[in-house]
Every structure is written in structure tokens, then in C-alpha cells.
Amino acid sequence: MELVLQNFQFLLTGAYYTLLITIVSMFFGLIIGLLLALARLKGNRLLSGLAKGYVSIVRGTPILVQIFIIYYGLPDYGITLGPLTAAFISLSINIGAYLSETFRGAILSVPKGQTEAAQSLGLTSWQMMRRVVLPQAARVAIPPMGNTFIGMLKETSLVSVVTVTELLRSAQLLIAQYYVAMPFYIAIAIMYWVMSVFFSFILNRIENRLSKAY
């Protein structure tokens, strides 16, 4: 473990990029997911069909293939992206598809009486969605959304294939330098676990606070 301690700062840098990729991808994934869910529920037939097709394609193909398409495929059409940018885009696109199903189910779980009461008060569709439906749907969506977030934290290791020096890539570089594998793999496993426990704690606090509100 002496080698791990000597290179701990390097591993921390990798952990920083893992967190950065996770948070940025989750942020844009939330926006994409909500827009897709609203398109499927409230959009016209064209928008609903496009959203459904997007979700089907993204969920039906491996995330590694999507990363390769963004990073290695787009240059064929004159679009060249840096490794980090490609990681942000590919993971945001992927997580958005999964979150859209979470949001759609959460919105549909809101009792119909709630929307009828909002309509009787004269609220517009947007006001009803923002003030009545989405706050209640958020309480339902938090647990599965938390699982998706933790899953994304671990799936960031896949972007090492496009030379993003996140946590796994950092360990691989150290292994190549010292020709010792086990200490570094154990170290990053512990770091992934610590980050997962931390975010699980934060999400549980948010879930408990929303539960008290209702």
C-alpha cells in the first residue's frame, strides 16, 4: 500500500474527474430526461414518437458503443470532440434516456384528482405541471433517480477507453508504471465505494425531506 500512498494525489485527481463527469452528465441528463418525459406525455404524435424512438435506441445499445460513436465516429463527419467533452455528451445522452422513463412513471403516479383540482382553480397546464405535478413526482422519482446516479458514477470508468484520466484510467497508468496491480485496484474500489456511500446519504436526506413535505 506504500505505492498507493505515494501516488494518492494522482488517484485523487482521477476521482475528481470521475465526480466532475458524473455531476455534469447527471445535470444535463436530468434536463434531457425531463424534456423527453414531457414530450412523450404532453407532446403531439410526432414529438412523442421521436422521444420514444430516442429512448428505445439509447437504451437498446451499449453505452460503450455510444461513447465510440461520439468520440471516434463523429470525426468522419468533420466533428472532432475532446475526450472530456465526448464523455460529457455520451453519458448525458445515455442517462437522459433512462431518467426519462423514471420521470414519466413518476408523473403518471400523481393522482388524477390532483390535476383536476388544479384545473378547477384555473391553473394553466404549465402552472399545474410546475406547482402541482412535478413537486409530487419528484418525491417518487428520487429513489430510482438515485440508483441511476450511483450507476452513472461507476459507469464513468468506461470513458477511460477514450483516454479520459478518471479514476480507473489513473489506476491503469500507475499499474503500467509500477507493474503492480492489486493495491491500485483495491484503492480505487474503496474510493468508488466511499463516493457511492456519500451520494447515497445525500439522496436519502433529500428523499426524507420531500417525504416530510407530503
Solvent accessible surface area in square Angstrom, and as a share of the most:
residue,aa,sasa,rsa
1,M,125,0.56
2,E,122,0.55
3,L,47,0.24
4,V,6,0.03
5,L,134,0.67
6,Q,116,0.51
7,N,21,0.11
8,F,86,0.36
9,Q,131,0.58
10,F,76,0.32
11,L,0,0.00
12,L,72,0.36
13,T,57,0.33
14,G,0,0.00
15,A,8,0.07
16,Y,121,0.46
17,Y,70,0.27
18,T,0,0.00
19,L,52,0.26
20,L,52,0.26
21,I,0,0.00
22,T,0,0.00
23,I,91,0.46
24,V,35,0.20
25,S,0,0.00
26,M,12,0.05
27,F,114,0.48
28,F,100,0.42
29,G,0,0.00
30,L,56,0.28
31,I,79,0.40
32,I,45,0.23
33,G,0,0.00
34,L,56,0.28
35,L,112,0.56
36,L,22,0.11
37,A,0,0.00
38,L,37,0.19
39,A,22,0.17
40,R,51,0.19
41,L,49,0.24
42,K,129,0.55
43,G,27,0.26
44,N,97,0.50
45,R,224,0.82
46,L,125,0.62
47,L,88,0.44
48,S,31,0.20
49,G,43,0.41
50,L,112,0.56
51,A,4,0.03
52,K,121,0.51
53,G,30,0.29
54,Y,63,0.24
55,V,7,0.04
56,S,72,0.47
57,I,118,0.60
58,V,11,0.06
59,R,110,0.40
60,G,62,0.60
61,T,54,0.32
62,P,83,0.52
63,I,22,0.11
64,L,59,0.29
65,V,65,0.37
66,Q,20,0.09
67,I,0,0.00
68,F,81,0.34
69,I,94,0.48
70,I,22,0.11
71,Y,47,0.18
72,Y,114,0.43
73,G,24,0.23
74,L,45,0.23
75,P,52,0.33
76,D,119,0.61
77,Y,179,0.68
78,G,70,0.67
79,I,86,0.43
80,T,110,0.64
81,L,38,0.19
82,G,35,0.33
83,P,46,0.29
84,L,55,0.27
85,T,60,0.35
86,A,0,0.00
87,A,0,0.00
88,F,43,0.18
89,I,62,0.31
90,S,1,0.01
91,L,0,0.00
92,S,7,0.05
93,I,52,0.26
94,N,8,0.04
95,I,2,0.01
96,G,0,0.00
97,A,0,0.00
98,Y,85,0.32
99,L,0,0.00
100,S,0,0.00
101,E,42,0.19
102,T,24,0.14
103,F,26,0.11
104,R,64,0.23
105,G,39,0.37
106,A,2,0.02
107,I,15,0.07
108,L,110,0.55
109,S,59,0.38
110,V,15,0.09
111,P,80,0.50
112,K,153,0.65
113,G,44,0.42
114,Q,73,0.33
115,T,30,0.18
116,E,91,0.41
117,A,55,0.43
118,A,2,0.02
119,Q,109,0.48
120,S,93,0.60
121,L,142,0.71
122,G,62,0.59
123,L,44,0.22
124,T,78,0.45
125,S,85,0.55
126,W,153,0.54
127,Q,54,0.24
128,M,15,0.06
129,M,12,0.05
130,R,107,0.39
131,R,136,0.50
132,V,28,0.16
133,V,4,0.03
134,L,42,0.21
135,P,45,0.28
136,Q,25,0.11
137,A,4,0.03
138,A,39,0.30
139,R,85,0.31
140,V,64,0.37
141,A,3,0.02
142,I,13,0.07
143,P,55,0.34
144,P,55,0.35
145,M,29,0.13
146,G,5,0.05
147,N,111,0.57
148,T,33,0.19
149,F,19,0.08
150,I,27,0.13
151,G,24,0.23
152,M,5,0.02
153,L,0,0.00
154,K,108,0.46
155,E,68,0.31
156,T,0,0.00
157,S,24,0.15
158,L,54,0.27
159,V,0,0.00
160,S,11,0.07
161,V,62,0.35
162,V,0,0.00
163,T,74,0.43
164,V,7,0.04
165,T,48,0.28
166,E,0,0.00
167,L,0,0.00
168,L,40,0.20
169,R,67,0.25
170,S,0,0.00
171,A,0,0.00
172,Q,66,0.29
173,L,69,0.34
174,L,6,0.03
175,I,30,0.15
176,A,69,0.53
177,Q,115,0.51
178,Y,67,0.25
179,Y,193,0.73
180,V,56,0.32
181,A,41,0.31
182,M,128,0.57
183,P,27,0.17
184,F,0,0.00
185,Y,95,0.36
186,I,77,0.39
187,A,7,0.05
188,I,10,0.05
189,A,58,0.45
190,I,89,0.45
191,M,22,0.10
192,Y,28,0.11
193,W,163,0.57
194,V,78,0.45
195,M,20,0.09
196,S,17,0.11
197,V,74,0.43
198,F,113,0.47
199,F,29,0.12
200,S,42,0.27
201,F,108,0.45
202,I,66,0.33
203,L,29,0.15
204,N,79,0.41
205,R,135,0.49
206,I,74,0.38
207,E,50,0.23
208,N,80,0.41
209,R,179,0.65
210,L,44,0.22
211,S,54,0.35
212,K,175,0.74
213,A,74,0.57
214,Y,123,0.47
